[in-house]
Amino acid sequence: MNEKQNKKEKRISCFLPKGAGVKMVEMLQSEKNIVSTNVHSGRGQRTAETWKEQEILTVIVDADRAEEIFEYIYFQGKLNEPGGGFIFQSDLNRATSFKLPDIA
């Protein structure tokens, strides 16, 4: 096994208000050079009566940068404010690097 295969990585997942996911992806790329992100939509329920559209952001980062990126998303995504969202982090057993081609 080479060194890259032994590298530890973390997955950071968070639920953001609709419209905030793509903005966070752009901020992570431009300010933190993070390109291993994914955003998709879902519906969630805060109370028994209310369904709300949300965006789910998933970020894969090296374990040594996980706390830095977690904190960045927490504050820049305003998850520290009431109703701001939810965030959690977990270990990954394996991950495969990917990069989309630059088509611009």
SEGUPA-76001 format. One record per atom (N, C-alpha, C): residue number from 1; residue in one letter; atom name; y, z, x. Coordinates in steps of 0.001 Angstrom, whole numbers, m for minus. Example, Ala and Ser with C-alpha at 12.3 -4.5 7.8 and 13.67 -1.06 7.14 Angstrom:
2
SITE|pos|code|site|v|w|u
SITE|1|A|N|m5690|7800|13190
SITE|1|A|CA|m4500|7800|12300
SITE|1|A|C|m3300|7800|13200
SITE|2|S|N|m2250|7080|12850
SITE|2|S|CA|m1060|7140|13670
SITE|2|S|C|30|7870|12900
***
This chain:
104
SITE|pos|code|site|v|w|u
SITE|1|M|N|m1194|0|834
SITE|1|M|CA|0|0|0
SITE|1|M|C|1246|0|870
SITE|2|N|N|2196|m794|475
SITE|2|N|CA|3427|m782|1256
SITE|2|N|C|4389|283|736
SITE|3|E|N|5473|466|1453
SITE|3|E|CA|6435|1527|1124
SITE|3|E|C|7027|1357|m267
SITE|4|K|N|7299|122|m682
SITE|4|K|CA|7893|m125|m1983
SITE|4|K|C|6958|312|m3119
SITE|5|Q|N|5655|153|m2942
SITE|5|Q|CA|4711|551|m3970
SITE|5|Q|C|4627|2072|m4119
SITE|6|N|N|4975|2814|m3094
SITE|6|N|CA|4935|4277|m3141
SITE|6|N|C|6239|4897|m3627
SITE|7|K|N|7236|4089|m3900
SITE|7|K|CA|8546|4580|m4284
SITE|7|K|C|8495|5257|m5659
SITE|8|K|N|9127|6409|m5784
SITE|8|K|CA|9186|7157|m7042
SITE|8|K|C|10366|6655|m7865
SITE|9|E|N|10117|6478|m9152
SITE|9|E|CA|11175|6036|m10052
SITE|9|E|C|11164|6886|m11316
SITE|10|K|N|12304|6891|m11989
SITE|10|K|CA|12478|7637|m13235
SITE|10|K|C|12950|6676|m14319
SITE|11|R|N|12623|7033|m15555
SITE|11|R|CA|13121|6293|m16713
SITE|11|R|C|14095|7198|m17456
SITE|12|I|N|15293|6696|m17671
SITE|12|I|CA|16305|7396|m18464
SITE|12|I|C|16425|6631|m19776
SITE|13|S|N|16268|7332|m20883
SITE|13|S|CA|16384|6713|m22201
SITE|13|S|C|17435|7455|m22991
SITE|14|C|N|18221|6716|m23756
SITE|14|C|CA|19206|7394|m24600
SITE|14|C|C|19465|6600|m25865
SITE|15|F|N|19900|7315|m26869
SITE|15|F|CA|20263|6754|m28156
SITE|15|F|C|21786|6814|m28240
SITE|16|L|N|22396|5644|m28391
SITE|16|L|CA|23850|5524|m28404
SITE|16|L|C|24316|4963|m29742
SITE|17|P|N|25567|5205|m30107
SITE|17|P|CA|26100|4588|m31320
SITE|17|P|C|26050|3064|m31207
SITE|18|K|N|25912|2405|m32333
SITE|18|K|CA|25853|940|m32357
SITE|18|K|C|27063|355|m31621
SITE|19|G|N|26805|m603|m30755
SITE|19|G|CA|27867|m1259|m29996
SITE|19|G|C|28105|m670|m28624
SITE|20|A|N|27559|503|m28337
SITE|20|A|CA|27813|1156|m27049
SITE|20|A|C|26804|769|m25969
SITE|21|G|N|25643|249|m26351
SITE|21|G|CA|24586|m41|m25384
SITE|21|G|C|24941|m1132|m24387
SITE|22|V|N|25403|m2265|m24874
SITE|22|V|CA|25744|m3381|m23985
SITE|22|V|C|26916|m2995|m23085
SITE|23|K|N|27874|m2278|m23624
SITE|23|K|CA|28999|m1819|m22807
SITE|23|K|C|28501|m929|m21666
SITE|24|M|N|27553|m43|m21959
SITE|24|M|CA|27011|837|m20924
SITE|24|M|C|26252|29|m19874
SITE|25|V|N|25502|m983|m20289
SITE|25|V|CA|24799|m1851|m19336
SITE|25|V|C|25797|m2503|m18387
SITE|26|E|N|26884|m3016|m18924
SITE|26|E|CA|27912|m3657|m18097
SITE|26|E|C|28538|m2660|m17124
SITE|27|M|N|28805|m1440|m17589
SITE|27|M|CA|29379|m410|m16720
SITE|27|M|C|28400|m13|m15615
SITE|28|L|N|27121|138|m15963
SITE|28|L|CA|26120|498|m14962
SITE|28|L|C|26009|m579|m13888
SITE|29|Q|N|26092|m1838|m14298
SITE|29|Q|CA|25999|m2921|m13329
SITE|29|Q|C|27230|m2978|m12429
SITE|30|S|N|28417|m2923|m13020
SITE|30|S|CA|29635|m3089|m12221
SITE|30|S|C|29999|m1856|m11398
SITE|31|E|N|29750|m663|m11918
SITE|31|E|CA|30168|557|m11231
SITE|31|E|C|29069|1226|m10407
SITE|32|K|N|27799|1028|m10804
SITE|32|K|CA|26696|1736|m10129
SITE|32|K|C|25642|790|m9544
SITE|33|N|N|25845|m511|m9701
SITE|33|N|CA|24916|m1520|m9187
SITE|33|N|C|23494|m1316|m9726
SITE|34|I|N|23393|m944|m10991
SITE|34|I|CA|22106|m759|m11663
SITE|34|I|C|21862|m1988|m12546
SITE|35|V|N|20765|m2690|m12301
SITE|35|V|CA|20456|m3891|m13081
SITE|35|V|C|19134|m3782|m13835
SITE|36|S|N|18452|m2677|m13725
SITE|36|S|CA|17162|m2495|m14406
SITE|36|S|C|17364|m1754|m15725
SITE|37|T|N|17958|m2451|m16691
SITE|37|T|CA|18294|m1852|m17981
SITE|37|T|C|17736|m2678|m19128
SITE|38|N|N|17629|m2055|m20270
SITE|38|N|CA|17213|m2743|m21486
SITE|38|N|C|17900|m2062|m22668
SITE|39|V|N|18356|m2856|m23626
SITE|39|V|CA|18986|m2322|m24838
SITE|39|V|C|18341|m2980|m26047
SITE|40|H|N|18010|m2178|m27031
SITE|40|H|CA|17566|m2719|m28308
SITE|40|H|C|18068|m1812|m29426
SITE|41|S|N|17996|m2300|m30645
SITE|41|S|CA|18530|m1571|m31795
SITE|41|S|C|17423|m891|m32582
SITE|42|G|N|17816|125|m33290
SITE|42|G|CA|16910|841|m34169
SITE|42|G|C|17709|1606|m35195
SITE|43|R|N|17013|2180|m36144
SITE|43|R|CA|17678|3009|m37146
SITE|43|R|C|17176|4423|m37014
SITE|44|G|N|18096|5355|m37150
SITE|44|G|CA|17739|6760|m37058
SITE|44|G|C|18341|7532|m38207
SITE|45|Q|N|17901|8754|m38346
SITE|45|Q|CA|18339|9581|m39447
SITE|45|Q|C|18795|10931|m38924
SITE|46|R|N|20048|11249|m39152
SITE|46|R|CA|20580|12557|m38740
SITE|46|R|C|20379|13602|m39820
SITE|47|T|N|20495|13180|m41044
SITE|47|T|CA|20261|14082|m42166
SITE|47|T|C|19262|13403|m43101
SITE|48|A|N|18820|14106|m44096
SITE|48|A|CA|17824|13550|m45018
SITE|48|A|C|18365|12368|m45813
SITE|49|E|N|19673|12256|m45946
SITE|49|E|CA|20260|11198|m46772
SITE|49|E|C|20793|10004|m45983
SITE|50|T|N|21053|10158|m44717
SITE|50|T|CA|21798|9145|m43974
SITE|50|T|C|20960|8436|m42918
SITE|51|W|N|20891|7104|m43005
SITE|51|W|CA|20285|6278|m41952
SITE|51|W|C|21416|5632|m41186
SITE|52|K|N|21278|5568|m39879
SITE|52|K|CA|22341|5023|m39057
SITE|52|K|C|21759|4075|m38014
SITE|53|E|N|22410|2929|m37828
SITE|53|E|CA|22010|1977|m36788
SITE|53|E|C|22397|2544|m35432
SITE|54|Q|N|21465|2478|m34481
SITE|54|Q|CA|21706|2990|m33135
SITE|54|Q|C|21218|1976|m32116
SITE|55|E|N|21666|2128|m30889
SITE|55|E|CA|21154|1321|m29794
SITE|55|E|C|20394|2239|m28846
SITE|56|I|N|19260|1756|m28388
SITE|56|I|CA|18428|2516|m27467
SITE|56|I|C|18538|1861|m26103
SITE|57|L|N|19021|2616|m25139
SITE|57|L|CA|19200|2137|m23768
SITE|57|L|C|18108|2752|m22902
SITE|58|T|N|17442|1912|m22111
SITE|58|T|CA|16450|2379|m21162
SITE|58|T|C|16857|1880|m19786
SITE|59|V|N|16864|2788|m18818
SITE|59|V|CA|17263|2473|m17447
SITE|59|V|C|16179|2969|m16503
SITE|60|I|N|15757|2132|m15572
SITE|60|I|CA|14803|2526|m14543
SITE|60|I|C|15570|2672|m13233
SITE|61|V|N|15461|3848|m12604
SITE|61|V|CA|16208|4107|m11363
SITE|61|V|C|15305|4788|m10343
SITE|62|D|N|15676|4649|m9075
SITE|62|D|CA|14989|5391|m8022
SITE|62|D|C|15155|6881|m8309
SITE|63|A|N|14129|7653|m8034
SITE|63|A|CA|14164|9087|m8314
SITE|63|A|C|15332|9782|m7620
SITE|64|D|N|15694|9320|m6427
SITE|64|D|CA|16792|9975|m5707
SITE|64|D|C|18169|9705|m6323
SITE|65|R|N|18280|8754|m7247
SITE|65|R|CA|19551|8490|m7935
SITE|65|R|C|19515|8923|m9399
SITE|66|A|N|18398|9435|m9858
SITE|66|A|CA|18214|9715|m11287
SITE|66|A|C|19241|10698|m11843
SITE|67|E|N|19493|11794|m11154
SITE|67|E|CA|20451|12785|m11669
SITE|67|E|C|21869|12209|m11724
SITE|68|E|N|22237|11447|m10709
SITE|68|E|CA|23561|10809|m10670
SITE|68|E|C|23738|9867|m11864
SITE|69|I|N|22756|9020|m12115
SITE|69|I|CA|22863|8038|m13198
SITE|69|I|C|22755|8716|m14552
SITE|70|F|N|21899|9716|m14676
SITE|70|F|CA|21792|10486|m15913
SITE|70|F|C|23148|11086|m16278
SITE|71|E|N|23771|11738|m15315
SITE|71|E|CA|25080|12361|m15560
SITE|71|E|C|26138|11318|m15911
SITE|72|Y|N|26103|10185|m15214
SITE|72|Y|CA|27057|9107|m15485
SITE|72|Y|C|26928|8634|m16942
SITE|73|I|N|25705|8341|m17373
SITE|73|I|CA|25485|7881|m18743
SITE|73|I|C|25890|8968|m19741
SITE|74|Y|N|25559|10215|m19438
SITE|74|Y|CA|25867|11333|m20323
SITE|74|Y|C|27368|11434|m20604
SITE|75|F|N|28171|11346|m19556
SITE|75|F|CA|29613|11496|m19747
SITE|75|F|C|30303|10192|m20143
SITE|76|Q|N|29972|9066|m19510
SITE|76|Q|CA|30608|7798|m19847
SITE|76|Q|C|30207|7316|m21243
SITE|77|G|N|28982|7646|m21659
SITE|77|G|CA|28523|7292|m23005
SITE|77|G|C|28964|8280|m24065
SITE|78|K|N|29693|9322|m23644
SITE|78|K|CA|30221|10366|m24533
SITE|78|K|C|29102|11089|m25291
SITE|79|L|N|27971|11235|m24612
SITE|79|L|CA|26860|11970|m25214
SITE|79|L|C|27128|13467|m25240
SITE|80|N|N|28130|13898|m24492
SITE|80|N|CA|28530|15302|m24474
SITE|80|N|C|29385|15680|m25679
SITE|81|E|N|29768|14708|m26486
SITE|81|E|CA|30597|14968|m27660
SITE|81|E|C|29725|15068|m28911
SITE|82|P|N|30177|15815|m29922
SITE|82|P|CA|29392|15933|m31159
SITE|82|P|C|29092|14560|m31756
SITE|83|G|N|27838|14330|m32087
SITE|83|G|CA|27435|13058|m32671
SITE|83|G|C|27349|11921|m31679
SITE|84|G|N|27457|12230|m30384
SITE|84|G|CA|27508|11190|m29357
SITE|84|G|C|26194|10514|m29075
SITE|85|G|N|25086|11174|m29310
SITE|85|G|CA|23789|10567|m29045
SITE|85|G|C|22829|11553|m28421
SITE|86|F|N|21784|11008|m27802
SITE|86|F|CA|20697|11814|m27262
SITE|86|F|C|20204|11134|m25993
SITE|87|I|N|19875|11909|m24962
SITE|87|I|CA|19430|11341|m23697
SITE|87|I|C|18289|12181|m23131
SITE|88|F|N|17342|11516|m22479
SITE|88|F|CA|16270|12234|m21790
SITE|88|F|C|15781|11405|m20609
SITE|89|Q|N|15064|12061|m19716
SITE|89|Q|CA|14594|11443|m18482
SITE|89|Q|C|13125|11791|m18287
SITE|90|S|N|12359|10828|m17750
SITE|90|S|CA|10941|11084|m17499
SITE|90|S|C|10486|10383|m16221
SITE|91|D|N|9402|10894|m15657
SITE|91|D|CA|8798|10268|m14484
SITE|91|D|C|8087|8995|m14895
SITE|92|L|N|7979|8062|m13968
SITE|92|L|CA|7191|6850|m14172
SITE|92|L|C|6011|6867|m13211
SITE|93|N|N|4856|6521|m13706
SITE|93|N|CA|3702|6380|m12821
SITE|93|N|C|3783|5079|m12041
SITE|94|R|N|4219|4018|m12715
SITE|94|R|CA|4358|2706|m12091
SITE|94|R|C|5492|1952|m12748
SITE|95|A|N|6108|1086|m11976
SITE|95|A|CA|7141|202|m12509
SITE|95|A|C|7139|m1072|m11678
SITE|96|T|N|7478|m2174|m12310
SITE|96|T|CA|7555|m3451|m11623
SITE|96|T|C|8999|m3897|m11598
SITE|97|S|N|9495|m4260|m10444
SITE|97|S|CA|10862|m4746|m10330
SITE|97|S|C|10996|m6090|m11014
SITE|98|F|N|12131|m6280|m11676
SITE|98|F|CA|12423|m7565|m12273
SITE|98|F|C|13900|m7840|m12159
SITE|99|K|N|14246|m9094|m12124
SITE|99|K|CA|15657|m9474|m12106
SITE|99|K|C|15780|m10801|m12824
SITE|100|L|N|16693|m10855|m13759
SITE|100|L|CA|16935|m12092|m14480
SITE|100|L|C|17718|m13058|m13600
SITE|101|P|N|17482|m14343|m13727
SITE|101|P|CA|18226|m15305|m12909
SITE|101|P|C|19685|m15362|m13326
SITE|102|D|N|20535|m15652|m12389
SITE|102|D|CA|21963|m15810|m12658
SITE|102|D|C|22173|m17226|m13184
SITE|103|I|N|22507|m17340|m14470
SITE|103|I|CA|22643|m18664|m15073
SITE|103|I|C|24107|m19055|m15310
SITE|104|A|N|25014|m18253|m14807
SITE|104|A|CA|26443|m18508|m15016
SITE|104|A|C|26938|m19681|m14213
***
